Amino acid sequence: MVLDYALRSLVTWVVDQVGIIPAFLSVTQGLPHRERRRVGFRASIMAAAILMGTALIGNCTPSYR
């Protein structure tokens, strides 16, 4: 149940970039502009790393056809 929720949340973050803007703004509310940009940059780098890692792992898994 928790894993299912986590996977759905991850997919929402990856697929719905425009829809996640309000969540990002609410989470970073009160941070200075410079810090907010830094958090956004780090989040983007981590998301890109996760996507690339998933793509690489997906290519390495055997096909069960």
C-alpha positions in Angstrom: 0.0 0.0 0.0 2.7 2.5 0.9 4.8 1.4 -2.1 1.9 1.9 -4.4 1.3 5.4 -3.0 5.0 6.2 -3.3 5.1 5.1 -7.0 2.0 7.0 -7.8 3.5 10.1 -6.2 6.7 9.7 -8.1 4.8 9.4 -11.4 2.8 12.5 -10.6 6.0 14.5 -9.9 7.6 13.2 -13.2 4.7 13.5 -15.5 2.8 16.6 -14.2 5.5 19.3 -14.0 3.1 22.2 -14.4 0.7 20.8 -11.9 3.5 20.4 -9.3 4.3 24.2 -9.3 1.8 25.0 -6.5 3.2 22.2 -4.3 6.8 23.5 -4.9 5.8 27.0 -4.1 4.0 25.9 -0.9 6.9 23.7 0.2 9.5 26.5 -0.4 7.3 29.3 1.0 9.3 31.6 3.2 12.6 30.8 1.6 14.6 33.6 0.0 14.5 33.8 -3.8 18.1 32.6 -4.1 17.4 29.6 -1.9 14.2 28.7 -3.7 16.1 28.7 -7.0 18.8 26.5 -5.4 16.2 24.0 -4.2 14.5 23.9 -7.6 17.8 23.3 -9.3 18.8 20.5 -7.0 15.4 18.9 -7.4 15.7 19.0 -11.2 19.2 17.4 -11.1 17.9 14.6 -8.8 14.8 14.0 -11.0 17.1 13.8 -14.1 19.4 11.4 -12.4 16.4 9.2 -11.3 15.0 9.2 -14.9 18.4 8.3 -16.4 19.0 5.6 -13.8 15.6 4.1 -14.5 16.2 4.2 -18.2 19.5 2.4 -17.8 18.2 -0.2 -15.5 15.2 -0.7 -17.7 17.5 -1.4 -20.7 19.5 -4.0 -18.6 16.6 -6.1 -17.4 15.9 -9.2 -19.5 12.9 -9.4 -21.8 10.3 -12.0 -20.9 8.7 -12.4 -24.3 
